[in-house]
């Protein structure tokens, strides 16, 4: 049971949830007037980093076989 809490699959799910939360937050910040450009840039940068981390973990869990 303990190993399931720290499994790579669970971490991937957590990262996807965090990415979705950031996506919603970016939308909310972008709709505000005036727009906080610095916060928006930071959120987008974090969202991009999460997307890259998700892609790396997906590749590690399911590596593509060479053609």
Rosetta silent file (secondary structure, phi, psi, omega in degrees, C-alpha in Angstrom):
SEQUENCE: XXXXXXXXXXXXXXXXXXXXXXXXXXXXXXXXXXXXXXXXXXXXXXXXXXXXXXXXXXXXXXXXXXX
SCORE:     score description
SCORE:     0.000 S_00000001
   1 L     0.000  -42.046 -179.944    0.000    0.000    0.000 S_00000001
   2 H   -62.038  -37.908 -178.819    2.824    2.404    0.864 S_00000001
   3 H   -66.941  -29.220  179.041    4.509    1.851   -2.505 S_00000001
   4 H   -66.165  -31.466  179.936    1.300    2.851   -4.299 S_00000001
   5 H   -67.411  -24.678 -176.599    1.417    6.293   -2.654 S_00000001
   6 L  -118.147   21.895 -178.209    4.792    6.996   -4.249 S_00000001
   7 L   -72.704  151.728  177.526    4.356    5.181   -7.554 S_00000001
   8 H   -59.932  -34.445  179.416    5.406    6.900  -10.794 S_00000001
   9 H   -65.594  -41.201  179.164    1.862    6.546  -12.101 S_00000001
  10 H   -65.480  -42.178  178.962    0.418    8.357   -9.074 S_00000001
  11 H   -62.074  -38.242  178.445    2.976   11.172   -9.398 S_00000001
  12 H   -63.259  -41.347  177.284    2.049   11.538  -13.056 S_00000001
  13 H   -62.943  -43.544  179.120   -1.618   11.914  -12.108 S_00000001
  14 H   -61.741  -41.054  178.455   -0.701   14.527   -9.491 S_00000001
  15 H   -65.174  -39.118  178.308    1.306   16.480  -12.069 S_00000001
  16 H   -64.771  -39.412  177.561   -1.593   16.392  -14.522 S_00000001
  17 H   -64.607  -45.288  178.523   -3.948   17.712  -11.849 S_00000001
  18 H   -61.315  -39.756  178.917   -1.509   20.490  -10.963 S_00000001
  19 H   -62.935  -43.287  178.933   -1.184   21.356  -14.667 S_00000001
  20 H   -64.184  -40.343  177.329   -4.975   21.568  -15.021 S_00000001
  21 H   -62.159  -43.512  178.713   -5.187   23.779  -11.927 S_00000001
  22 H   -64.657  -38.187  178.650   -2.521   26.094  -13.332 S_00000001
  23 H   -59.406  -45.408  178.407   -4.344   26.195  -16.653 S_00000001
  24 H   -65.290  -39.142 -179.419   -7.506   27.390  -14.901 S_00000001
  25 H   -66.552  -39.765  177.178   -5.522   29.907  -12.857 S_00000001
  26 H   -59.907  -43.674  178.689   -3.884   31.327  -16.001 S_00000001
  27 H   -61.156  -43.426 -179.998   -7.338   31.818  -17.503 S_00000001
  28 H   -64.725  -43.736 -179.057   -8.592   33.614  -14.375 S_00000001
  29 H   -66.133  -38.181 -179.265   -5.556   35.901  -14.160 S_00000001
  30 H   -66.589  -26.686 -179.808   -5.780   36.731  -17.875 S_00000001
  31 H   -82.322  -15.580 -178.022   -9.421   37.815  -17.436 S_00000001
  32 L   -69.404  153.690  175.693   -8.634   40.247  -14.609 S_00000001
  33 L  -129.158  122.526   -4.212   -8.419   43.923  -15.276 S_00000001
  34 L   -76.263  155.276 -178.780   -5.740   45.130  -15.103 S_00000001
  35 L   -75.479  131.231  175.859   -3.809   42.001  -16.021 S_00000001
  36 L   -84.781   92.321 -174.007   -0.908   41.162  -13.713 S_00000001
  37 H   -60.891  -39.489 -178.778    1.637   40.422  -16.442 S_00000001
  38 H   -64.829  -45.566  178.387    4.350   39.242  -14.065 S_00000001
  39 H   -63.628  -41.770  179.875    2.072   36.719  -12.358 S_00000001
  40 H   -60.972  -43.447  177.797    0.734   35.569  -15.703 S_00000001
  41 H   -62.173  -43.891 -179.993    4.284   34.991  -17.009 S_00000001
  42 H   -64.264  -42.609  178.741    5.256   33.046  -13.887 S_00000001
  43 H   -63.693  -42.661  179.692    2.154   30.857  -14.058 S_00000001
  44 H   -66.006  -37.406  178.606    2.723   30.118  -17.735 S_00000001
  45 H   -65.665  -42.513  177.801    6.366   29.293  -17.096 S_00000001
  46 H   -65.400  -40.728  179.060    5.415   26.878  -14.299 S_00000001
  47 H   -62.110  -41.393  177.957    2.706   25.334  -16.486 S_00000001
  48 H   -64.977  -41.470  178.035    5.245   24.776  -19.279 S_00000001
  49 H   -62.943  -39.554  177.264    7.711   23.198  -16.848 S_00000001
  50 H   -64.899  -41.819  178.755    4.972   20.860  -15.624 S_00000001
  51 H   -60.683  -41.532  177.653    4.086   19.901  -19.185 S_00000001
  52 H   -64.732  -42.053  178.676    7.730   19.034  -19.848 S_00000001
  53 H   -63.892  -41.019  177.915    7.938   16.998  -16.628 S_00000001
  54 H   -61.856  -44.993 -179.716    4.745   15.140  -17.550 S_00000001
  55 H   -62.345  -41.557  178.590    6.141   14.332  -20.996 S_00000001
  56 H   -63.057  -44.113 -178.868    9.415   13.044  -19.494 S_00000001
  57 H   -68.478  -37.660  176.739    7.587   10.840  -17.016 S_00000001
  58 H   -62.662  -42.222  178.582    5.222    9.495  -19.665 S_00000001
  59 H   -64.634  -38.277  179.413    8.188    8.569  -21.834 S_00000001
  60 H   -67.940  -34.965 -179.592    9.911    6.873  -18.908 S_00000001
  61 H   -77.746  -33.036 -176.592    6.801    4.832  -18.115 S_00000001
  62 L  -137.333   72.290 -177.746    6.063    3.886  -21.721 S_00000001
  63 L   -65.568  140.045  178.975    9.188    4.234  -23.883 S_00000001
  64 L   -78.767  138.559  178.382    8.544    4.051  -27.614 S_00000001
  65 L   -80.905  142.734  178.348   10.265    1.233  -29.425 S_00000001
  66 L   -64.261  147.168 -178.284   12.523    2.240  -32.324 S_00000001
  67 L   -71.652    0.000    0.000   11.036    1.673  -35.756 S_00000001
